[in-house]
């Protein structure tokens, strides 16, 4: 009787062990598949080689270390800490020519970039590797045409109050400026949302998802590229303002014509 019970216990133990092994195998397979697909599809996934990081270090030591310090923690009165800013902030600031900065001020203007795209990515890789923070997004950053309407809604809610409905920017308080978006690339718009340069807030993925960020980019870039079929759009400031311009110009032209007729007949 005991022998039968022992044999039954061993069979049940083997079945339980077998079931556990199958379950662990399934979990491992699922985790592996998730890792593969998540890496392939994530907008913020980048891979930087040791050579890129080393090249970025050289660029940093040549042009950035005086203000941002050897350990990325900044130098008082010269430059802010880069710890936690990530490669996204480096890409935005350097690709738009705002950095390296000639002198401190309330607003850094956009200028031609000092470095090539490859050098900018190397510099960003160095800061990302040692300082951490939001990385440069990869892949297609502009959403599909079907997302343009959603992008317009999101832009009006989160961006238009500073950058304007027509993307030309506007002055802010204390000498600061919300810059024009007319020269901004997809990657510059995305990295600005990730890093929040100057007075701009940081839009984390919890506030504006990667899909929504792409939709905003689709809206901005599509409107920038579109033409006004009815002629000059007067900066697309709206039908009321356009009617006022037409009325003023029309009445002015009419008065000029009347005066010209009066001068002729007189």
C-alpha positions as CSV (number, residue, x, y, z in Angstrom):
1,X,0.0,0.0,0.0
2,X,2.8,2.3,0.9
3,X,4.7,1.4,-2.3
4,X,1.7,2.3,-4.4
5,X,1.3,5.6,-2.5
6,X,4.9,6.4,-3.0
7,X,4.8,5.7,-6.7
8,X,1.7,7.9,-7.0
9,X,3.4,10.7,-5.1
10,X,6.4,10.5,-7.4
11,X,4.2,10.6,-10.5
12,X,2.3,13.7,-9.2
13,X,5.7,15.4,-8.3
14,X,7.0,14.7,-11.9
15,X,3.8,16.1,-13.4
16,X,4.1,19.3,-11.3
17,X,7.7,19.7,-12.2
18,X,6.9,19.2,-15.9
19,X,4.1,21.7,-15.7
20,X,6.4,24.2,-14.0
21,X,9.1,23.7,-16.6
22,X,6.6,24.3,-19.5
23,X,5.3,27.4,-17.8
24,X,8.8,28.8,-17.2
25,X,9.6,28.1,-20.9
26,X,6.5,29.9,-22.1
27,X,7.3,32.9,-19.9
28,X,10.9,33.0,-21.2
29,X,9.7,32.8,-24.8
30,X,7.2,35.6,-24.2
31,X,9.8,37.8,-22.5
32,X,12.2,37.2,-25.4
33,X,9.7,38.1,-28.0
34,X,8.6,41.2,-26.1
35,X,12.2,42.4,-25.8
36,X,12.8,41.9,-29.6
37,X,9.6,43.7,-30.6
38,X,9.9,46.5,-28.0
39,X,13.4,47.3,-29.2
40,X,12.4,47.3,-32.8
41,X,9.4,49.5,-32.4
42,X,10.2,51.9,-29.5
43,X,10.7,55.6,-30.6
44,X,13.4,56.2,-27.9
45,X,15.6,53.2,-28.5
46,X,19.1,53.9,-29.7
47,X,22.3,51.9,-29.8
48,X,25.6,53.8,-29.5
49,X,28.9,52.1,-30.1
50,X,32.0,52.5,-27.9
51,X,33.6,54.3,-30.8
52,X,30.7,56.8,-31.0
53,X,30.9,57.5,-27.2
54,X,34.7,58.0,-27.4
55,X,34.3,60.4,-30.3
56,X,31.6,62.2,-28.4
57,X,33.9,62.5,-25.4
58,X,36.6,64.2,-27.6
59,X,34.1,66.6,-29.0
60,X,32.8,67.4,-25.5
61,X,36.3,68.0,-24.2
62,X,37.1,70.3,-27.1
63,X,34.0,72.5,-27.0
64,X,31.8,71.8,-23.9
65,X,33.9,71.0,-20.9
66,X,34.7,74.6,-20.0
67,X,31.0,75.4,-19.3
68,X,29.5,72.0,-18.5
69,X,32.4,70.5,-16.5
70,X,34.4,67.3,-16.8
71,X,31.7,65.3,-14.9
72,X,28.7,66.9,-16.8
73,X,27.6,68.6,-13.5
74,X,28.0,72.1,-14.9
75,X,30.1,75.1,-13.9
76,X,28.5,77.8,-11.8
77,X,27.9,81.0,-13.8
78,X,28.9,79.3,-17.1
79,X,26.8,76.3,-17.9
80,X,24.1,74.0,-16.5
81,X,24.4,70.4,-15.5
82,X,23.9,67.9,-18.2
83,X,23.2,65.0,-15.8
84,X,19.7,63.7,-16.6
85,X,19.2,65.8,-19.7
86,X,19.9,63.0,-22.1
87,X,20.9,62.8,-25.7
88,X,17.6,64.4,-26.7
89,X,18.5,67.7,-25.2
90,X,22.0,67.6,-26.7
91,X,20.6,66.9,-30.1
92,X,18.1,69.7,-30.0
93,X,20.5,72.3,-28.7
94,X,23.5,71.5,-30.9
95,X,21.5,70.7,-34.1
96,X,19.8,74.0,-33.9
97,X,23.0,75.9,-33.4
98,X,22.0,77.1,-30.0
99,X,25.1,75.3,-28.5
100,X,27.9,75.9,-28.2
101,X,26.7,79.3,-26.8
102,X,28.8,82.4,-27.4
103,X,27.5,84.2,-24.3
104,X,24.8,83.8,-21.7
105,X,21.4,85.4,-22.2
106,X,17.7,85.1,-21.8
107,X,17.3,83.5,-25.2
108,X,19.6,81.5,-27.4
109,X,18.8,82.1,-31.1
110,X,18.8,79.4,-33.8
111,X,21.9,79.4,-35.9
112,X,23.6,77.1,-38.4
113,X,24.9,74.0,-36.6
114,X,28.6,73.9,-35.9
115,X,28.8,70.1,-36.1
116,X,27.7,67.5,-38.7
117,X,24.7,65.2,-38.0
118,X,27.1,62.3,-37.1
119,X,29.1,64.5,-34.7
120,X,26.0,65.7,-33.0
121,X,24.8,62.1,-32.5
122,X,28.3,61.2,-31.1
123,X,28.2,64.1,-28.7
124,X,24.7,63.1,-27.6
125,X,25.8,59.4,-27.2
126,X,28.6,60.5,-24.8
127,X,26.2,62.6,-22.6
128,X,23.6,59.9,-22.7
129,X,26.0,57.2,-21.7
130,X,27.4,59.1,-18.7
131,X,24.5,61.4,-17.7
132,X,21.3,59.4,-18.6
133,X,18.0,61.0,-19.4
134,X,15.7,61.0,-22.5
135,X,17.5,59.6,-25.5
136,X,17.3,60.6,-29.2
137,X,14.2,59.0,-30.8
138,X,14.8,56.7,-33.7
139,X,12.6,55.5,-36.6
140,X,9.8,57.3,-38.3
141,X,8.9,60.4,-36.2
142,X,6.2,61.8,-38.3
143,X,2.7,60.3,-37.9
144,X,0.6,59.0,-40.7
145,X,-1.9,61.3,-42.5
146,X,-4.7,59.8,-40.5
147,X,-3.2,61.4,-37.4
148,X,-3.1,65.0,-38.6
149,X,-6.5,66.0,-37.1
150,X,-5.5,64.6,-33.7
151,X,-2.2,66.3,-34.0
152,X,-3.9,69.6,-34.7
153,X,-6.0,69.3,-31.5
154,X,-3.0,68.4,-29.4
155,X,-1.0,71.3,-30.9
156,X,-3.7,73.8,-30.1
157,X,-4.0,72.5,-26.6
158,X,-0.3,72.3,-25.7
159,X,1.7,74.4,-28.1
160,X,-0.2,77.1,-29.9
161,X,-0.4,79.5,-26.9
162,X,3.4,80.0,-27.2
163,X,4.4,79.0,-30.7
164,X,1.3,80.5,-32.3
165,X,-1.3,79.0,-34.5
166,X,0.9,79.5,-37.6
167,X,4.1,78.3,-35.9
168,X,5.9,81.7,-36.1
169,X,6.6,81.8,-32.4
170,X,6.1,84.7,-30.0
171,X,7.9,86.7,-27.3
172,X,7.5,85.6,-23.7
173,X,8.3,87.2,-20.4
174,X,11.8,88.3,-19.2
175,X,13.3,88.5,-22.7
176,X,12.5,84.9,-23.6
177,X,11.0,83.8,-26.9
178,X,9.0,80.8,-28.1
179,X,10.9,80.1,-31.4
180,X,9.4,79.7,-34.8
181,X,8.9,76.1,-35.9
182,X,9.3,76.8,-39.6
183,X,12.8,75.5,-39.8
184,X,12.4,72.7,-37.3
185,X,12.9,69.1,-38.4
186,X,10.9,66.1,-37.2
187,X,13.7,65.1,-34.8
188,X,14.2,68.6,-33.5
189,X,10.5,68.9,-32.7
190,X,10.4,65.5,-31.0
191,X,13.6,66.1,-29.0
192,X,12.3,69.5,-27.9
193,X,9.1,67.8,-26.5
194,X,11.3,65.3,-24.7
195,X,13.8,67.8,-23.2
196,X,11.9,71.0,-22.7
197,X,14.5,73.6,-23.8
198,X,14.5,77.0,-22.0
199,X,10.9,78.0,-21.0
200,X,9.3,75.0,-22.8
201,X,7.8,72.3,-20.5
202,X,9.0,68.7,-20.7
203,X,6.3,66.5,-22.2
204,X,6.9,63.0,-20.9
205,X,5.4,60.0,-22.5
206,X,2.8,59.9,-19.7
207,X,1.6,63.4,-20.7
208,X,1.9,63.1,-24.5
209,X,2.4,59.6,-25.7
210,X,4.9,58.8,-28.5
211,X,2.0,58.3,-30.9
212,X,0.6,61.7,-30.0
213,X,4.0,63.3,-30.4
214,X,4.2,61.9,-33.9
215,X,0.7,63.2,-34.6
216,X,1.7,66.7,-33.6
217,X,4.8,66.5,-35.9
218,X,2.5,65.3,-38.8
219,X,0.2,68.3,-38.2
220,X,3.0,70.9,-38.1
221,X,5.0,69.5,-41.0
222,X,1.9,69.0,-43.2
223,X,0.7,72.5,-42.7
224,X,4.1,74.0,-43.3
225,X,4.3,72.1,-46.6
226,X,0.8,72.9,-47.8
227,X,-0.1,75.6,-50.3
228,X,-2.9,78.2,-50.1
229,X,-5.1,77.4,-53.1
230,X,-6.9,80.8,-52.9
231,X,-3.8,82.9,-53.2
232,X,-1.7,84.5,-50.4
233,X,-3.0,83.3,-47.0
234,X,-1.8,86.5,-45.1
235,X,-0.1,84.2,-42.7
236,X,-3.3,82.2,-42.3
237,X,-4.4,84.6,-39.5
238,X,-8.1,83.9,-40.2
239,X,-11.0,85.1,-42.3
240,X,-11.9,88.2,-40.1
241,X,-8.3,89.6,-40.2
242,X,-8.0,88.8,-43.9
243,X,-11.3,90.7,-44.6
244,X,-10.0,93.7,-42.6
245,X,-6.8,93.7,-44.7
246,X,-8.8,93.5,-47.9
247,X,-11.2,96.2,-46.8
248,X,-8.4,98.6,-45.8
249,X,-6.4,97.9,-49.0
250,X,-9.5,98.1,-51.1
251,X,-10.8,101.4,-49.6
252,X,-7.3,102.9,-49.8
253,X,-7.0,102.0,-53.5
254,X,-10.5,103.4,-54.1
255,X,-9.7,106.7,-52.4
256,X,-6.4,106.9,-54.3
257,X,-8.3,106.4,-57.6
258,X,-10.9,109.1,-56.6
259,X,-8.1,111.6,-55.8
260,X,-6.4,110.7,-59.1
261,X,-9.6,111.4,-61.0
262,X,-10.1,114.7,-59.2
263,X,-6.6,115.8,-60.0
264,X,-7.2,114.9,-63.7
265,X,-10.5,116.8,-64.0
266,X,-9.3,119.7,-62.0
